[in-house]
Amino acid sequence: MPLFGKSNNNWSENPEVREVEKRVAKETHEDQKNLDHALGDLSKADNTHNKSIKSVDKAHHNLDKSVQKEHKTAQALDKATHRHDVAVTNAKSAEKTEQMSREYATRIEQDLEEKRQRVEDLRQQKAHNDQIRETRLSEIHAREAAIADTRSSFDAGAASAGVEGPGIQAAASGGPGAPAGAAGAPSA
């Protein structure tokens, strides 16, 4: 019984062996079918390859012609390209100058706004500090006026009673309670 090639009906009587024989025959048939298919693909690929070689030759010839035309066109284009490049460079330079001017103006505007804000902050701080100073001065003046009123009313009451008060004694002797420039006080 042949293992490869066409199958025959002389299968083994043992069912397990017969099953293996059928499987081997089927695999042999599939392998041959795959080989035939691969040989067909190879033949088609070889024909395609030959056509591509001819196509490459034709394309190379067309390329040579195109290169010659391109060379002539490139010479004319170089002059135009140079003029275009100069124009583009000038435009970019103008854009850059305009952008730098805009950025400078923006920075100046920001600086100006910061200075305005600083001046406004200082004005508010000065107004607040002026108010605090005015309040302090008012309190000091009010205290001094109250002290002066108390002294004058005390001195007036003591003078009418014929008793010299501490303010009068201090003024007469130039002591620590004496007002500046009082009699007997040393002048600075």
Residue, then its C-alpha position, 0 to 999 in steps of 0.5 A: m500500500p503506497l503511503f503517498g500519491k493517489s489513494n486506493n481503496n486498499w485500506s487496512e482492516n484495523p480501524e485505528v490504522r485505517e483512520v491514520e491512513k486516511r488522515v495521512a492521505k488527506e494531509t498528502h493531498e492538502d500538501q500537494k494542493n498547497l504546493d501547486h498553489a504556491l507554484g502558481d503564486l510563484s509564476k505570477a510573482d515572476n511575471t509581475h517581477n518581469k513587468s516591474i523591471k520593464s516598468v522601472d526601465k521606462a520610469h528611469h527613461n521618463l525620469d531622465k527627461s523630467v530631470q532635464k526639464e526640471h533643471k531648466t525650470a529650476q534655473a528660472l525658478d531660482k531667480a523667482t525663489h530668491r526674490h520670493d525669499v527676500a520678500v518673505t524675509n522682509a515680511k518676517s522681519a517686519e512681523k518681528t519688529e511689529q511683535m516686539s513693538r507690541e510687546y514693548a507697548t504691553r510691558i510699558e502699559q503694565d508698568l504704567e498700571e502698576k505705578r498707578q496702582r502703587v500711587e493709589d495705594l500710597r494715597q490711600q495709605k497716606a489718607h489713612n495715616d493722616q486720619i490716624r495722626e489727626t485723631r492722635l493730635s485731637e486726642i492730645h490737644a483735648r487732653e492738654a485742654a482738659i489738663a489746662d482747664t483742670r489746672s486753671s479751675f484748681d488754681a482759680g479756686a486756690a487763689s480765691a481761698g488764699v492757698e497756693g496750689p501745686g501748680i502755682q508753687a511749681a510756676a513760682s519755683g520753676g519746678p517740674g509742673a511749671p509751664a515753659g517760660a514761667a517766672g523763675a524757670p531757667s530759659a533754654 
